[in-house]
Amino acid sequence: MVRGARQSSRGKPFTEKSFYLGEFRDRTLAIALTASARHDVAHLEQVLKELEANPTDVVLLGADAGQLGGLAAPPLIESREGLEGAVWRGLRRRSRVGIAIDARADLAAEVCAIALRLGVPKLVWLDPAGGLGRGRQRQSFVDLPELTALLARGVPGESAARVALLRRIEAALRAGLAAVNLCASEGLGDELFTYAGSGTLFTSEGYVAVRRLGIDDYDAADDLIARGVSEGYLVSRSPRELDRVFANGYGAFVENRHLAGIGALLPCTRAPAGEIVSLYTLTRFLGEGVGGHLIAALCEAARERGMDFVFACTTTERVAGFFERNGFRRVAEDQVPEEKWSDYDQRRRPRVRCLRCELR
């Protein structure tokens, strides 16, 4: 649970919603309403009001002019000349503008074309079926190469209409649209404002990039570590120990902004080795390969620093299994540097599992 009382370096509470609203502030989002579908209008209106207060402008697109009119001013007609300028002028008067699309047209094609014309950073497609499923697990993130491969293999369990929508999303990403969210209207708030999300995010580039943590990432990193501690995956650390983690920390970022996971490489002082600590991935990103990206980046950083091996210690079997799947092997305590056990909590030691990965 996010603790709203934690203060950021700028004196403001860090929360998931404030983080995402900060990303959307003074930008324009496009939201498409699936034709002939029942949408949770009350929930949609609530989210729109939150975006309006942020402030974030919204362009609503759909074939039902009456529905659009209930959410925004009387909608513009998609075919009108100078649509971009008309939208801009409409947004100068209020935070929402509707665009009515001819019901006889291919709605997905027209929506994607307008999003590209307007140059919005994100298109949200509302569909009662929500995001993509992978077995029983929701597929939270799909980048363009993955989407292309998925369509080539076939998309089991999806209707012909949904597959056609996915092909339109693929074409829009290839044409330059940065991101498309696919979710149900009742899950819109979770999809936009929470780490957990509710649907699937499609991106034109690789959905995850790993880099060193910067000072502006520490609030989110601190929150993730606290989550990991509360869930029993991470050991509690003192402020001084946390400072060392931040100084040697790496983050996996989705869309190059949203912190999906963290880990740190702590160098040993008396051995050519490093310890991987505070490795934690948000629940939404389990199964998306984020943890593996972090491990790979930390091992590469260790190689660049001339280390012979890296190691990790955990009291959780699930975490130990994760390291094994990423090239580590279980070893005895004497196979990790002796300094690891200096001041180590002796109550944990009987339960600890040691894992090691050779780099040379």
Summary of the structure (lengths in Angstrom):
residues: 360
radius of gyration: 23.4
end to end distance: 40.9
largest distance: 74.2
contacts: 1130
relative contact order: 0.09
helix: 41%
strand: 24%
